[in-house]
Amino acid sequence: VRYKLLTKDLQRKLHLDVSHGALVMAESGGHAVISGSAAERAGIRARDVIIEVNGAPIDEKNSIEDMLEKYSIGDRLKVKLLRGSEEIACEPKLGERHEVK
């Protein structure tokens, strides 16, 4: 997924009720969620806010990349995200990292 860590300004602008997380969003006309990726298979969409991975909050100290480095291909992760005002849990299975062209 492509994302931007939440800042206070972004949180205010989007009227989000969380103070930490990663907003799933596209950059430069690309896709926010890569087709065929574990994130897509788990149902993660653009504008979701990923707030936790395996119980650890996503913030400046724990980026998604940092969290994923702790696990291996084939591991299942417990991901908590916010979609609008609804909190959703999903369990993507880590696969090979997709290169974006």
Backbone torsions as a table, in degrees:
resi	resn	phi	psi	omega
1	VAL	NA	152.7	170.8
2	ARG	-101.5	140.0	-175.7
3	TYR	-153.8	168.5	173.7
4	LYS	-132.1	129.5	177.0
5	LEU	-62.4	142.2	179.6
6	LEU	-68.5	136.0	171.0
7	THR	-114.9	167.7	177.5
8	LYS	-60.2	-39.4	179.6
9	ASP	-64.1	-44.9	179.5
10	LEU	-65.7	-40.8	177.8
11	GLN	-59.6	-45.5	179.6
12	ARG	-65.5	-46.3	-177.6
13	LYS	-60.2	-38.7	-177.4
14	LEU	-95.2	1.4	178.7
15	HIS	55.9	49.0	-178.7
16	LEU	-90.7	145.4	-179.5
17	ASP	-92.7	10.9	178.6
18	VAL	-118.4	151.5	-178.4
19	SER	-103.7	-2.6	179.2
20	HIS	-141.7	162.6	177.4
21	GLY	135.6	-178.0	-179.6
22	ALA	-128.7	120.9	179.2
23	LEU	-81.6	120.5	178.7
24	VAL	-76.1	119.1	-176.7
25	MET	-155.3	151.3	179.1
26	ALA	-80.3	154.2	174.4
27	GLU	-123.5	142.1	173.0
28	SER	49.5	44.3	175.7
29	GLY	75.9	4.8	179.0
30	GLY	-83.6	-167.8	179.2
31	HIS	-98.7	144.7	177.5
32	ALA	-74.2	-39.4	179.2
33	VAL	-119.6	126.7	-175.4
34	ILE	-74.7	130.4	179.5
35	SER	-58.3	130.6	178.3
36	GLY	84.7	-1.0	-178.0
37	SER	-79.5	165.2	176.1
38	ALA	-59.7	-37.0	178.6
39	ALA	-62.3	-43.4	179.0
40	GLU	-64.5	-44.9	179.8
41	ARG	-62.7	-29.2	178.9
42	ALA	-82.1	-7.4	177.6
43	GLY	92.2	10.3	178.2
44	ILE	-70.6	135.4	-175.5
45	ARG	-127.7	164.8	173.2
46	ALA	-57.8	141.9	179.9
47	ARG	79.3	-2.2	169.1
48	ASP	-68.9	152.0	173.8
49	VAL	-115.5	113.2	177.4
50	ILE	-79.3	117.6	-174.7
51	ILE	-105.9	-23.9	179.5
52	GLU	-148.4	148.5	169.1
53	VAL	-129.1	119.8	-177.7
54	ASN	49.6	42.6	175.5
55	GLY	83.7	-7.6	180.0
56	ALA	-96.7	130.6	179.7
57	PRO	-67.0	144.4	174.7
58	ILE	-89.2	120.0	179.8
59	ASP	-157.4	-165.9	-177.8
60	GLU	-60.9	-29.6	-178.3
61	LYS	-85.9	-23.2	-177.8
62	ASN	-131.6	84.8	177.9
63	SER	-78.1	165.6	177.9
64	ILE	-60.6	-42.7	179.0
65	GLU	-58.8	-44.9	179.0
66	ASP	-60.0	-41.5	-179.2
67	MET	-66.0	-43.9	-176.0
68	LEU	-67.1	-28.4	179.1
69	GLU	-63.8	-18.9	-178.4
70	LYS	-81.7	-8.6	-173.1
71	TYR	-123.4	166.0	-177.7
72	SER	-113.2	160.7	175.2
73	ILE	-56.5	133.5	-178.6
74	GLY	98.8	-17.8	177.6
75	ASP	-70.4	145.2	173.1
76	ARG	-97.2	137.4	178.0
77	LEU	-112.6	146.9	173.0
78	LYS	-97.5	112.2	-176.3
79	VAL	-112.8	130.8	175.5
80	LYS	-110.3	130.3	179.6
81	LEU	-136.8	164.2	178.8
82	LEU	-114.3	125.1	176.2
83	ARG	-121.3	105.9	-171.7
84	GLY	66.2	-121.6	177.3
85	SER	-104.9	4.6	-177.4
86	GLU	-97.1	130.4	175.2
87	GLU	-88.4	130.8	-175.6
88	ILE	-127.3	143.0	175.0
89	ALA	-112.7	141.3	174.8
90	CYS	-144.6	162.9	-177.7
91	GLU	-131.4	77.1	178.2
92	PRO	-67.8	146.9	175.2
93	LYS	-99.9	123.4	-176.6
94	LEU	-64.5	134.0	176.3
95	GLY	-122.7	-170.6	175.6
96	GLU	-61.4	144.7	176.6
97	ARG	-71.3	129.9	178.4
98	HIS	-84.7	132.5	174.3
99	GLU	-83.5	133.5	179.9
100	VAL	-97.9	130.3	-179.2
101	LYS	-100.6	NA	NA
